[in-house]
Amino acid sequence: MSLTDFRTLGRSGLVVSPLALGTMTFGSNAWGTDEGLSRTIFNAYRDAGGNFIDTADIYSGGESEALVGRFIAESGARDDIVLATKFAFNSAASPLTQTQAGGGNPNAGGAGAKNIHRALDASLKRLRTDYIDLYWMHIWDGVTPVEEIVQTLGDLVRAGKIRYFGLSDMPAWLAMKAATIATERRVPGPIAMQLEYSLVARDVESEHLPAAREGGMGIMPWSPLAGGFLTGKYKRGNTSDTGRLSGANPFGDSKFVDRNWDILDVLQAVADELERPAAQVALAWTLARPGVTSTLIGARTVAQLDSNIVSTDIRLTAEQMQRLDAASAPTLGFSASLAQPFIRRMIFGGYDVTGWGE
């Protein structure tokens, strides 16, 4: 596999690389890279054959979008690039701190039609383009009706301002309802889900992955290395480092729990067998998961980017996958357990029956 082993995103005709370049690190933020290094990383990804660039209006206060727009314009390859960005977070908010009560414009965030149009127009200007290939709802606001979301985004597809849309960090029922509404009304629907998914974050397998399969949506994992935890640079009893999990971060100390350390031990053992870095093996596991179309990667150095890209060459054996799966198996509720093989054998007279998309 390589970055040019393209695949379609979900049940759509959008052709993307198996690794998408996430640009949350582009610009002035706690993990940011300046313009020169960001440009170098962008060009290195493109030179390796990658075509899928993912940003958001909230990243570095819009600076990430501005840089991506500049780099794409310099490349002269807008039509070759699948450009994705996101809306929903209020510009007055910080992803690391709780926004103080009041003082902001409530219609400058969320998934309502007013904010979607406002956010898209601002993103188009920063990105120096007249259309977005994939427009993500960054997070559900908890109040906007699904019907309004589908109607607004579908209208933007029909108007040509976006080509497709997807949903990120939302309940599985909402994504399935959106897909159902779109099908019943014969209007454009979501083609993908963007979710936290890694060896230490597999809870989405309970509801989200089955919903994505049923609704024809591809899975695009974010943080497949769990904020750097799965690189192995953090150690039991010594979690000090200069990475994302040090200091203020969206994960807090949630990754530093006994279960995750045990998973990391198995990951490291498999990595040692393959004589590969743990990070590459963790990415290879994610890429091999059913339903995963393209996985988000981020890099603060070209060396990190190159290492991530090399992960596409790794082929884990069935035995290695089984060990990683067993070590990281999530605790699923009763309804999710109904899809387990031993239950199916009870239903289908002892036969292992495989469903569509598995």
Order of alpha helices (4+ residues) and beta strands (2+ residues): beta-beta-beta-alpha-beta-alpha-beta-alpha-beta-alpha-beta-alpha-beta-alpha-beta-alpha-alpha-beta-alpha-alpha-alpha-alpha
